[in-house]
Amino acid sequence: MDLRSQRLDCVRNSVASTLLRRLHPLATAANQGSMLESPASSQPYFASSVQEHVDGGLTAANLDTMQVNLGKLCNQTCSHCHVDAGPERREVMARATMEDCLDVIRRVGIANVDLTGGAPEMNPHFRWLVAELKDTGCRIIDRCNLTILSTPGFEDLAAFLAANHVEVVASLPCYLESNTDRQRGDGVFAKSIAALKRLNALGYGYHDTSLVLSLVYNPIGPQLPPNQAELEAAYRRELLQRHGLSFTRLYTITNMPISRFLAELQQSGRYDEYMQRLIDSFNPHTLDGLMCRRMVSVDWQGYLFDCDFNQMLDLPIGGVQRTHIRDLDDEKLQQLRSRAIVVGRHCFGCTAGSGSSCQGAVAN
């Protein structure tokens, strides 16, 4: 099935639509940024909160991870999506841009490459990229929504991931069907369970194998995640008893006030309430473990950002002029390791409570 056919098939089965398709004002990064950083708000700026604990503000500590957004094309349209991804999106990374990423990965010796989207697997060059990454010896992570594994044209994807020892980080916002379908669409839970069973059958999710299967929890609505260890124990018990499923670990990730979740907060009149909850829960002990301090995020066009959230708000590394990955010489690469991190009020989402990163909670 070609890329156009995949898009059309997904559109026919889509249960919602993107902000872009609806021509929603918050479809643009500029309007989201204006809302978040409004000077009329009485809420503090994130930089001021950080300055109370870190002289000079937040800076990078190293560079061991590259997160690559392979595009905004996705077979789902989830209510909390900060990418505003969906079946009708057309933005996908070109192979030439992937080659630019590979050049930096090889030169720097990047240890972890985190492939995300959209549904990263829908990029037509996904399998080529995975094969090239495998040759570098890096850890390869695939941010998988699970339902892609049963989408026509992708039936052999799970076997491909296993054959290449790709770590799967899979979205499953609840072990209950009603809660999962509420956030991700009708029928998603049943398809997700079927996908997890397929991954288990291939050896994923068992502690005596090298095939890592991590699950991701996002709250339903404007709440903070519960304790990650306690929730993981509940997931492990319920998924085993109800479905006979096993997994490696659970990550809890806070819903970021960006894109579709931001629009949902605005529509429900709970934006100020949620932002205040994040601000009141600011935990300075999360600052050392923030993902932005050890990674660089690459958008589908090849431009660099401190994290995936800054990418969606169009806040480039350095804060002013965009930098393309193909322009990274040795001097600029060295500067990335100690750069000042660009921050905004949305960053309160990563520092609330136990914190939130692509690897889950960052503090006890």
C-alpha positions in Angstrom: 0.0 0.0 0.0 1.5 3.4 -1.0 1.6 6.4 1.3 -1.4 8.1 -0.4 -3.5 5.0 0.1 -2.5 4.7 3.7 -3.5 8.3 4.3 -6.9 7.9 2.7 -7.6 4.6 4.6 -6.7 6.4 7.8 -8.9 9.4 7.0 -11.9 7.1 6.4 -11.4 5.6 9.9 -10.5 8.7 11.7 -12.7 9.6 14.7 -11.7 13.2 15.1 -9.8 15.9 13.1 -6.7 18.0 13.7 -6.7 21.7 14.7 -5.2 22.5 11.3 -8.1 20.8 9.5 -10.6 22.6 11.6 -8.8 26.0 11.0 -8.7 26.4 14.7 -6.8 29.5 15.9 -4.5 27.3 18.1 -3.4 25.4 15.1 -0.5 27.9 14.8 2.5 27.8 17.1 2.4 31.7 17.3 -1.1 31.7 18.7 -0.3 29.0 21.2 2.8 30.9 22.3 0.8 34.1 22.7 -1.7 32.3 25.0 1.0 30.6 27.1 3.3 33.6 27.5 0.6 36.3 27.8 2.0 39.2 29.8 -1.5 39.9 31.0 -1.4 36.6 33.0 -0.6 36.8 36.7 1.1 33.4 36.5 4.9 33.4 36.9 7.3 32.8 34.0 9.1 29.5 34.1 12.5 31.2 33.7 11.9 33.1 36.9 11.0 30.0 38.9 14.2 28.2 37.6 16.4 31.2 38.4 15.5 30.8 42.1 17.2 27.5 42.1 19.7 27.5 39.3 22.1 30.5 38.8 22.2 31.4 35.1 19.1 29.4 34.3 18.7 26.0 32.7 21.6 24.7 30.6 22.4 21.5 28.8 24.5 19.0 30.6 25.5 16.7 27.8 24.3 15.3 24.4 23.6 11.6 24.4 20.1 11.4 22.8 18.7 12.6 19.5 14.9 12.6 19.2 13.9 12.6 15.6 10.3 13.6 14.6 9.7 11.7 11.3 6.5 13.6 10.5 3.0 14.6 11.6 1.3 11.8 9.6 -0.6 9.5 12.0 -3.3 6.9 11.8 -4.9 8.3 15.0 -6.1 11.7 16.1 -5.8 11.7 19.9 -7.4 14.4 22.0 -4.2 15.2 24.0 -1.8 15.2 21.0 0.8 18.1 21.3 1.9 17.5 17.7 -1.6 17.9 16.2 -0.8 14.8 14.2 -3.4 13.0 12.1 -4.2 11.0 8.9 -4.6 14.2 6.8 -1.2 15.7 7.7 1.4 15.7 4.9 4.6 16.6 6.7 7.1 13.7 6.6 10.9 13.8 6.9 12.7 13.2 3.6 15.5 10.6 3.3 18.1 13.3 2.7 17.3 14.8 6.1 17.6 11.4 7.7 21.0 11.1 6.1 21.9 14.5 7.7 20.8 13.1 11.1 22.8 9.9 10.6 25.9 11.9 9.8 25.7 13.7 13.2 24.8 10.5 15.0 27.9 8.8 13.7 30.2 11.8 14.3 29.1 12.4 17.9 28.5 8.8 18.8 24.9 9.5 19.9 23.9 6.7 22.3 20.1 6.9 22.0 18.0 7.7 19.0 14.3 8.2 19.7 12.0 8.0 16.7 8.7 9.8 17.1 5.9 11.4 15.1 2.9 11.3 14.4 3.2 7.6 13.8 6.9 7.4 12.9 6.4 4.1 11.2 4.3 5.7 8.5 7.2 7.6 7.1 8.1 5.7 3.9 11.8 5.6 4.9 11.3 4.4 8.4 12.6 0.9 7.9 15.6 2.1 5.9 16.5 4.5 8.8 16.2 1.7 11.4 18.5 -0.5 9.4 21.1 2.4 9.2 20.8 3.1 12.9 21.3 -0.5 13.8 24.7 -0.4 12.0 25.7 2.5 14.3 25.2 0.4 17.4 22.9 3.0 19.1 19.8 2.2 21.1 16.8 2.7 18.8 13.5 3.7 20.4 10.2 3.7 18.5 7.3 5.7 19.9 4.5 3.4 18.8 0.8 4.0 19.1 0.2 0.2 18.9 -2.8 0.5 16.5 -0.3 1.0 13.6 0.7 -2.6 14.0 -2.7 -3.7 12.6 -3.1 -1.0 10.0 -3.2 -2.4 6.4 0.3 -2.3 5.0 1.9 -2.6 8.4 1.0 -6.1 9.4 4.7 -7.2 9.4 5.9 -4.2 11.4 6.0 -5.9 14.8 8.3 -8.6 13.4 10.5 -6.0 11.8 10.9 -4.2 15.1 11.8 -7.4 16.9 14.3 -8.5 14.2 16.1 -5.2 14.6 15.9 -5.1 18.4 14.1 -1.8 18.4 12.8 -0.7 21.8 9.1 -0.1 21.7 7.6 2.7 23.8 3.9 2.2 23.4 1.0 4.5 24.3 -1.6 3.0 26.6 -3.3 5.7 28.7 -5.2 3.2 30.8 -5.7 -0.5 31.4 -9.5 0.1 31.1 -11.2 0.2 27.7 -13.5 3.2 28.4 -10.7 5.5 29.5 -8.4 4.6 26.7 -11.0 5.0 24.0 -12.1 8.3 25.5 -8.6 9.8 24.9 -7.6 8.0 21.7 -10.8 7.0 19.9 -13.4 4.2 19.7 -11.9 0.8 19.3 -8.3 1.8 20.1 -8.1 -0.2 23.3 -9.1 -3.5 21.7 -6.5 -2.9 18.9 -3.9 -1.9 21.4 -4.4 -5.1 23.4 -4.2 -7.2 20.3 -0.9 -5.4 19.4 0.6 -5.9 22.8 -0.2 -9.7 22.6 1.5 -9.8 19.2 4.6 -8.0 20.7 4.6 -10.5 23.7 4.4 -13.4 21.2 7.6 -12.0 19.6 9.4 -11.9 23.0 8.8 -8.2 23.9 8.1 -7.2 27.5 9.7 -10.1 29.4 12.6 -9.5 31.7 14.6 -12.5 30.4 14.7 -11.1 26.9 16.4 -8.1 25.3 13.2 -6.8 23.6 12.1 -3.9 25.7 8.4 -2.9 25.8 7.6 0.2 27.7 4.1 1.5 28.2 3.2 5.2 28.5 0.4 6.6 30.7 -1.1 10.0 30.0 -3.8 11.4 32.4 -7.4 11.6 31.2 -8.0 15.3 31.4 -6.3 18.1 33.3 -4.7 16.1 36.1 -1.2 15.2 37.1 0.0 11.6 36.7 -0.1 9.5 39.9 3.0 7.9 41.4 4.8 6.1 38.6 5.9 3.0 40.6 2.5 2.5 42.1 0.7 2.9 38.8 3.2 0.5 37.1 2.3 -2.1 39.7 -1.4 -1.6 39.0 -0.9 -1.8 35.2 1.2 -5.0 35.7 -1.5 -6.6 37.8 -4.5 -5.6 35.7 -3.0 -6.3 32.3 -1.8 -9.8 33.4 -5.1 -10.7 35.1 -7.3 -9.3 32.4 -5.3 -10.0 29.2 -2.3 -12.2 30.1 0.1 -9.4 29.1 3.6 -8.6 30.2 5.7 -5.4 29.7 9.1 -4.1 30.8 8.2 -0.8 32.5 5.7 2.1 32.6 6.3 5.8 32.0 4.0 8.4 33.3 3.9 11.6 31.2 2.1 14.8 32.0 -0.2 16.2 29.3 1.4 19.3 28.0 -0.6 22.5 27.5 0.2 22.6 23.8 -1.9 22.1 20.6 -5.0 19.9 20.9 -4.8 19.6 24.7 -4.4 23.3 25.0 -7.5 23.8 22.8 -9.4 21.3 25.0 -8.4 23.2 28.1 -9.5 26.5 26.5 -12.8 25.1 25.3 -13.6 23.6 28.8 -12.6 26.8 30.6 -10.0 25.0 32.6 -6.8 26.4 31.1 -6.0 28.7 34.0 -6.9 26.0 36.5 -4.5 23.5 34.9 -1.7 25.9 34.5 -2.0 26.9 38.1 -1.9 23.2 39.1 1.3 22.8 37.2 2.9 25.9 38.7 1.8 25.0 42.3 3.4 21.6 41.8 6.7 22.9 40.5 9.5 20.6 41.9 13.0 22.0 41.7 14.4 18.4 42.2 13.2 17.6 38.7 15.6 20.1 37.0 18.6 17.8 36.9 16.7 15.1 35.1 14.9 17.1 32.5 15.2 15.5 29.0 16.2 18.8 27.3 19.5 18.9 29.2 20.9 15.8 27.5 19.2 15.6 24.1 18.5 17.5 20.9 15.2 17.3 19.0 15.0 17.4 15.2 11.8 18.3 13.4 10.7 16.7 10.1 12.5 19.4 8.1 15.8 18.9 10.0 15.7 22.0 12.3 16.9 21.7 15.9 15.1 22.3 19.1 15.7 21.6 22.8 12.8 19.2 23.0 9.7 18.0 21.1 7.5 20.5 23.0 9.6 23.5 22.0 9.6 22.1 18.5 5.8 22.2 18.4 5.8 25.8 19.7 8.5 26.8 17.1 11.0 27.8 19.8 14.3 26.9 18.1 17.6 26.2 19.9 19.1 29.5 20.7 15.7 31.1 20.7 16.1 33.3 17.6 17.4 31.8 14.3 16.7 28.3 13.3 19.7 25.9 13.0 19.5 22.9 10.5 21.2 19.7 11.5 23.2 19.7 8.2 25.0 22.9 9.4 26.3 21.4 12.6 30.1 21.6 12.4 32.4 20.5 15.3 32.2 23.9 17.0 28.4 24.1 16.9 28.2 20.5 18.2 30.4 21.4 21.1 28.2 24.4 21.9 25.1 22.2 22.0 26.5 20.3 25.0 26.4 23.4 27.2 23.8 25.6 25.5 21.2 27.7 27.4 17.8 25.9 27.1 14.9 27.9 25.7 12.0 27.8 28.2 8.4 28.9 28.5 5.4 28.5 30.8 4.7 25.1 29.1 7.9 23.8 30.8 6.0 23.8 34.2 4.5 20.6 32.7 7.9 18.8 32.9 8.7 20.0 36.4 5.3 19.4 38.1 5.2 16.8 40.8 7.6 13.9 40.0 8.4 15.6 36.7 7.8 14.3 33.2 10.1 13.4 30.4 10.1 11.0 27.4 11.5 8.5 30.0 8.7 9.2 32.5 9.0 10.6 36.0 12.4 12.2 36.8 12.2 12.7 40.6 10.7 10.8 43.6 
